[in-house]
Amino acid sequence: MNSNNNYTSKKNAFLTRIGVDFGYNEAKECSTTNNTKTDNKQDGCNQILELKIEYSDLSKINSLKLDSIYSLNFKNFTEELYKALIKECNYNLLNLSTLNTSLDIESLTSVSNRTMKAIKDQKIFSILGYFPTISVELKNRGWVEKRDPYRPPINYLQYLKSSPYMVNWVESPPLISPMNEYEGAIERLKSLQSWSILKNKRSDFIFVTRKRLINWSSLSKLTCVSQMTRHIFCTKNGLAQCLESYKNAETNLMFPRCHYIRTEADCDAFVEDYITTALVSTLKIIVKAIENNKNMFTADGNIPYKLIGFVKRCVLKFLNNQIAGNTETDIWKFKSQQEVWNEFMIHYKKLIIDSNAKFNQEYKYELELDVYAKCKYLLEEVKTYCPQHYIDGITNTWIIKPTSNCSGHGIMLSRDLQTIKQKIPKSDVLRNNYILQKYIERPLLVYTCKIDLRQWFLVTNMNPVVVWMYKEGYVRFCTNSFSMGNMHESIHLSNVRLQIRYRKIRNSQVPAECMWDYRELQNHLRNIGQEYVWDELIFPGMSESIYAVLQAATDTSFYRDNTFQLYGADFLIADNFIPYLIEINSIPGLNPSTSVIANLVPMLLGDIIKVTVDYKKNLNADTGLFVKVVPEKWKPTSAVDSGNPFNSSAAGIANQTPFTFDYHRRLVPLRLHR
């Protein structure tokens, strides 16, 4: 209890310093080995993870790295990448015999010797898909690619005939290189020579982003592969199930509560949550109005005054149930008291929609004071048992997501209970299941528009969890100004493929591609006087949430040694700068659909090799912009152990020394607002 109070006071002091008020007026399958539980497993969802993450000055490092690579912008990136891709296509479609080009004996010998040495040193790699940066990075380290010259990574003929914008659909950006036709022909001849030696040899490293491309049954245990065999947290329903115990708990994991609708019981649980939220919202509306000197009482009001007494009695019942630990599942008896709740919903909708709604009671100062005091007291008491009250807002809006869709398809927002229930009939084999997630009604706005963040992270072990956060990513903008009174997708859904439809009618301050990198967001935070929130709240909060998810998923994951995977997590930042995890993607969209992504991805892919190849051999190796999230309880007290971070040896991980950069601070454990 003392530690919780200490944390609360520290966090309140920090948020007060940055100008945030905590009062109401703030705004194919592989055979795998089951994971075993470790002694370090979380003991219940209330345990606060203590994490240590060390990293250097983000803005300086990012600027140096980004300035040293492509300088593509939204006006030229498609053209430049298309030129590079067409050049590559032409080189790979050359008829070498017509060029009268061949390798001399010395070159043939050199290629053969290098290939044989790579076999001996276990430095043979394969790439399944189109990731030219990975190929270059590994070749620069003495690795040799096993590439079938008759099975190119993409259909070169297709791209020669395609429009320039089609470059956005390749898996990752093509290389912009000065290689000429002759050099391209020589490279192909060298690849052909290597293939003649390697075609029956196993690969030591396979980079792929789609599991189905891997022949798991014939895969050697010694081969390092960039795909984990199972990850339940990468589906909407899987993440919701994985984090079920966190739904109404105080925890450092920031995840808007979800309901996975499969049965009638799931639907009933949602209805109870919806009603509880509506009752608490009514208290918020009354308190906020009175605090803003708005008169809520008049003799000819359009809402019965008795509604206030009804809400107070219901909230007291809720509190008594929580205090007593009552596990009753139908606290509101919605089905047996349908008329009562229907009437409540009618008046509640008026309070939400009608800015002039008033209670039909003659105004008296003493009456207003009494109502305010009782509602304010109940609202403060409720916060203990509704830890997500802050993001709930007052309109009771929920986001409805079909579990089988992506890129924003099929998503809708609604605050009407009957509309939501009609949208999610009991599922069968012909229907989708749905996730109902509480919509965050108080997002951080940039130029009056909602944003969210795509955070990349790399997992190199699940037993125990070893996760690396990337210090760069991208910020996605909605095109139009935020409003809870308008449910249009251009205002609330930030998916790239969806927002591209509205770029021409976007808010004039929103960037042309509706996207920033992290540097630009940090610059904006500095400009609004919040220069500390990135290092002290946002990035640490994202790190803690990702680590907590992976810990929660260890029981449902199957981990194969010599495996790693890149993921993309979507976070929404609340207006108090706390990041909330929305979902996690197993194929995190590396295709160059914008200049921001086209600039970041080559750097990201290069840094993946630094972690998975260089750091694997040398714990002092440069890991680029990847930083490891290290639980404080694993902080080493003895000599460094050079254990392999890709093997499931808890001892090896436990003794590893975390990276030492300029930033030395133990993260304050983050919790949901009370």
NORRAGI-V698320 format. One record per residue. N is the residue number from 0. OMEGA is omega in radians with two decimals (none if undefined). Layout:
# NORRAGI-V698320
n | omega
N | OMEGA
N | OMEGA
This chain:
# NORRAGI-V698320
n | omega
0 | -3.14
1 | -3.14
2 | 3.11
3 | 3.13
4 | 3.13
5 | 3.11
6 | -3.10
7 | -3.12
8 | 3.12
9 | -3.07
10 | 3.11
11 | 3.13
12 | 3.14
13 | -3.10
14 | 3.04
15 | 3.13
16 | -3.11
17 | 2.99
18 | 3.10
19 | -3.14
20 | -3.12
21 | 3.10
22 | -3.08
23 | -3.03
24 | 2.96
25 | 3.13
26 | none
27 | -2.98
28 | 3.11
29 | 3.04
30 | -3.01
31 | 3.07
32 | -3.13
33 | 3.04
34 | 3.03
35 | 3.11
36 | 3.10
37 | 3.12
38 | -3.11
39 | -3.07
40 | 3.09
41 | 3.09
42 | 3.14
43 | -3.02
44 | -3.13
45 | -3.14
46 | -3.14
47 | 3.08
48 | 3.04
49 | -3.07
50 | 3.02
51 | 3.09
52 | -3.06
53 | -3.14
54 | -3.08
55 | -3.13
56 | -3.02
57 | -3.03
58 | -3.12
59 | -3.11
60 | -3.13
61 | -3.13
62 | -3.14
63 | -3.08
64 | -3.10
65 | -3.14
66 | -3.09
67 | 3.14
68 | -3.08
69 | 3.04
70 | -3.13
71 | 3.03
72 | -2.99
73 | -3.13
74 | -3.03
75 | -2.97
76 | 3.14
77 | -3.12
78 | -3.10
79 | 3.13
80 | 3.13
81 | 3.09
82 | -3.13
83 | -3.13
84 | 3.13
85 | 3.08
86 | 3.11
87 | 3.12
88 | -3.12
89 | 3.13
90 | -3.07
91 | 3.08
92 | 3.11
93 | 2.97
94 | -3.00
95 | -3.10
96 | -3.11
97 | 3.14
98 | -3.10
99 | -3.10
100 | 3.09
101 | 3.10
102 | 3.07
103 | -3.07
104 | -3.13
105 | 3.14
106 | 3.10
107 | 3.14
108 | 3.14
109 | 3.12
110 | -3.12
111 | -3.14
112 | 3.13
113 | 3.14
114 | 3.13
115 | 3.09
116 | 3.12
117 | 3.08
118 | -3.14
119 | -3.11
120 | -3.10
121 | 3.14
122 | 3.06
123 | -3.12
124 | 3.05
125 | 3.06
126 | 3.11
127 | -3.05
128 | -3.04
129 | 3.13
130 | -3.06
131 | 3.12
132 | 3.12
133 | -3.13
134 | -3.13
135 | -3.12
136 | -3.13
137 | 3.10
138 | 3.10
139 | 3.13
140 | 3.09
141 | 3.09
142 | 3.12
143 | -3.08
144 | 2.99
145 | -3.05
146 | 3.11
147 | -3.09
148 | -3.13
149 | 3.11
150 | -3.10
151 | -3.10
152 | 3.06
153 | 3.11
154 | -3.06
155 | 3.13
156 | 3.14
157 | -3.08
158 | 3.05
159 | -3.09
160 | -3.02
161 | 3.05
162 | -3.11
163 | -3.08
164 | 3.14
165 | 3.09
166 | 3.13
167 | -3.06
168 | 3.01
169 | -2.99
170 | 3.09
171 | -3.06
172 | 3.01
173 | 3.12
174 | 3.00
175 | -3.04
176 | -3.13
177 | -3.07
178 | 3.10
179 | -3.05
180 | -3.13
181 | 3.14
182 | 3.09
183 | 3.12
184 | 3.13
185 | 3.11
186 | 3.11
187 | 3.13
188 | 3.10
189 | 3.10
190 | 3.11
191 | 3.13
192 | 3.12
193 | -3.12
194 | 3.14
195 | 3.12
196 | -2.94
197 | -2.93
198 | 3.12
199 | 3.13
200 | 3.10
201 | 3.05
202 | 3.09
203 | -3.09
204 | 3.11
205 | 3.05
206 | -3.09
207 | 3.09
208 | 3.14
209 | -3.06
210 | -3.04
211 | 3.14
212 | -3.08
213 | 3.01
214 | -3.02
215 | -3.06
216 | -3.11
217 | -3.08
218 | 3.11
219 | 3.09
220 | -3.11
221 | -3.11
222 | 3.06
223 | -3.06
224 | -3.02
225 | 3.07
226 | 3.02
227 | -2.99
228 | 3.14
229 | 3.13
230 | -3.05
231 | -3.04
232 | -3.12
233 | 2.98
234 | -3.12
235 | -3.13
236 | 3.14
237 | 3.12
238 | 3.13
239 | 3.13
240 | -3.12
241 | -3.05
242 | -3.11
243 | -3.08
244 | 3.14
245 | -2.90
246 | -3.09
247 | -3.09
248 | 3.00
249 | -3.05
250 | 3.08
251 | 3.10
252 | -3.13
253 | -3.09
254 | 3.14
255 | -3.02
256 | -3.08
257 | 2.96
258 | 3.10
259 | -2.98
260 | 3.09
261 | -3.05
262 | 3.08
263 | 3.13
264 | 3.09
265 | 3.13
266 | 3.12
267 | 3.13
268 | 3.10
269 | -3.13
270 | 3.13
271 | 3.11
272 | -3.13
273 | -3.11
274 | 3.11
275 | 3.13
276 | 3.12
277 | 3.14
278 | 3.13
279 | 3.11
280 | 3.12
281 | 3.06
282 | -3.13
283 | -3.12
284 | -3.12
285 | -3.10
286 | -3.12
287 | -3.13
288 | -3.10
289 | 3.12
290 | 3.11
291 | 3.09
292 | 3.08
293 | 3.14
294 | -3.13
295 | -3.03
296 | 3.05
297 | -3.06
298 | -3.12
299 | 3.14
300 | -3.07
301 | 3.09
302 | -3.11
303 | -3.13
304 | -3.12
305 | 3.13
306 | -3.13
307 | 3.11
308 | 3.12
309 | -3.13
310 | -3.13
311 | 3.12
312 | -3.14
313 | -3.13
314 | 3.07
315 | 3.09
316 | 3.11
317 | -3.12
318 | 3.14
319 | 3.09
320 | -3.13
321 | -3.13
322 | -3.12
323 | -3.11
324 | -3.12
325 | -3.12
326 | 3.11
327 | -3.05
328 | -3.13
329 | -3.04
330 | -3.07
331 | -3.14
332 | -3.01
333 | -3.06
334 | -3.08
335 | 3.13
336 | -3.04
337 | -3.09
338 | -3.14
339 | -3.09
340 | 3.06
341 | 3.12
342 | 3.11
343 | -3.10
344 | 3.11
345 | -3.12
346 | 3.12
347 | 3.11
348 | 3.11
349 | 3.14
350 | -3.11
351 | -2.96
352 | -3.01
353 | -3.13
354 | 3.13
355 | -3.14
356 | 3.14
357 | 3.10
358 | -3.05
359 | 3.10
360 | -3.13
361 | -3.07
362 | 2.97
363 | -3.10
364 | -3.12
365 | 3.11
366 | -3.13
367 | -3.12
368 | 3.14
369 | 3.13
370 | -3.12
371 | -3.09
372 | -3.10
373 | -3.14
374 | 3.13
375 | 3.12
376 | 3.14
377 | -3.13
378 | 3.12
379 | 3.13
380 | -3.11
381 | -3.08
382 | 3.14
383 | -3.04
384 | 3.05
385 | -3.00
386 | 3.12
387 | -3.08
388 | -3.06
389 | -3.08
390 | -3.08
391 | -3.11
392 | -3.07
393 | -3.03
394 | 3.10
395 | -3.12
396 | 3.13
397 | 3.11
398 | -3.04
399 | -3.05
400 | 2.98
401 | -3.02
402 | -3.04
403 | -3.07
404 | 3.09
405 | 3.10
406 | 3.07
407 | -3.09
408 | 3.06
409 | -3.13
410 | 3.04
411 | 3.10
412 | 3.10
413 | 3.03
414 | -3.11
415 | -3.05
416 | -3.10
417 | 3.10
418 | -3.14
419 | -3.11
420 | 3.10
421 | -3.12
422 | -3.04
423 | 3.05
424 | 3.13
425 | -3.04
426 | 2.96
427 | -3.04
428 | -3.09
429 | -3.08
430 | 3.02
431 | 2.85
432 | -3.07
433 | 2.96
434 | 3.00
435 | -3.09
436 | 3.13
437 | -3.12
438 | 3.12
439 | -3.03
440 | -3.11
441 | -3.13
442 | 2.97
443 | -3.13
444 | 3.02
445 | -3.05
446 | 3.12
447 | -3.09
448 | 3.11
449 | 3.07
450 | 2.86
451 | -3.02
452 | 2.95
453 | -3.10
454 | 3.07
455 | 3.00
456 | -3.05
457 | 3.09
458 | 3.13
459 | 3.07
460 | 3.02
461 | -3.10
462 | 0.00
463 | -3.09
464 | 2.99
465 | -3.06
466 | -3.14
467 | 3.10
468 | 3.11
469 | -3.04
470 | 2.99
471 | 3.12
472 | 3.13
473 | -3.08
474 | -3.13
475 | -3.14
476 | 2.79
477 | -2.98
478 | -3.06
479 | -3.02
480 | -3.07
481 | 3.08
482 | 3.05
483 | 3.10
484 | -3.13
485 | -3.05
486 | -3.09
487 | -3.05
488 | -3.14
489 | -3.11
490 | -2.93
491 | -3.08
492 | -2.98
493 | -3.12
494 | -3.05
495 | -3.07
496 | 3.10
497 | -3.06
498 | 3.13
499 | 3.12
500 | -2.97
501 | -3.08
502 | -3.08
503 | -3.14
504 | -3.06
505 | 2.95
506 | -3.01
507 | -3.13
508 | -3.14
509 | -3.13
510 | -3.01
511 | -3.14
512 | -3.10
513 | -3.07
514 | 2.98
515 | 2.84
516 | -3.07
517 | 3.14
518 | -3.10
519 | 3.08
520 | 3.12
521 | 3.08
522 | 3.12
523 | 3.13
524 | 3.08
525 | -3.10
526 | 3.13
527 | 3.06
528 | -3.12
529 | -3.03
530 | -3.07
531 | -2.95
532 | -3.14
533 | -3.09
534 | -3.00
535 | 3.14
536 | -2.94
537 | -3.10
538 | 3.07
539 | 3.14
540 | 3.08
541 | -3.13
542 | -3.12
543 | -3.14
544 | 3.12
545 | -3.14
546 | -3.13
547 | 3.11
548 | -3.12
549 | 3.07
550 | -3.13
551 | -3.05
552 | -3.04
553 | -3.14
554 | -3.08
555 | -3.10
556 | 3.00
557 | -3.05
558 | 3.06
559 | 3.07
560 | -3.12
561 | -3.13
562 | 3.02
563 | 3.10
564 | 3.02
565 | 3.10
566 | 3.05
567 | 3.13
568 | 3.09
569 | 3.14
570 | 2.97
571 | -3.12
572 | 3.08
573 | -3.07
574 | 2.98
575 | 3.04
576 | 3.07
577 | -3.13
578 | 3.10
579 | 3.12
580 | 3.13
581 | 3.09
582 | -3.13
583 | -3.11
584 | 3.12
585 | 3.04
586 | -2.89
587 | 2.94
588 | -3.14
589 | -3.13
590 | -3.00
591 | -3.10
592 | 3.04
593 | 3.11
594 | 3.11
595 | -3.14
596 | -3.14
597 | 3.11
598 | -3.04
599 | -2.97
600 | 3.09
601 | 3.09
602 | 3.12
603 | -3.11
604 | 3.09
605 | -3.14
606 | 3.04
607 | 3.11
608 | 3.10
609 | -3.12
610 | -2.98
611 | 3.13
612 | -3.06
613 | -3.09
614 | 3.11
615 | -3.14
616 | -3.02
617 | -3.07
618 | 3.07
619 | -3.08
620 | 3.05
621 | 3.12
622 | 3.09
623 | -3.14
624 | 3.04
625 | 3.04
626 | -3.08
627 | 3.05
628 | -3.03
629 | 3.07
630 | -3.10
631 | -3.10
632 | 3.09
633 | -3.10
634 | -3.02
635 | 3.06
636 | -3.12
637 | -3.08
638 | -3.14
639 | 3.06
640 | -3.11
641 | -3.12
642 | -3.10
643 | -3.11
644 | -3.12
645 | 3.13
646 | -3.02
647 | 3.07
648 | -3.09
649 | -3.11
650 | -3.13
651 | -3.14
652 | -3.04
653 | -3.07
654 | -3.12
655 | 3.09
656 | 3.10
657 | -3.13
658 | 3.10
659 | 3.07
660 | -3.08
661 | -3.00
662 | -3.12
663 | -3.12
664 | 3.04
665 | -3.08
666 | 3.00
667 | 3.13
668 | -3.12
669 | 3.09
670 | 3.03
671 | 3.13
672 | 3.04
673 | none
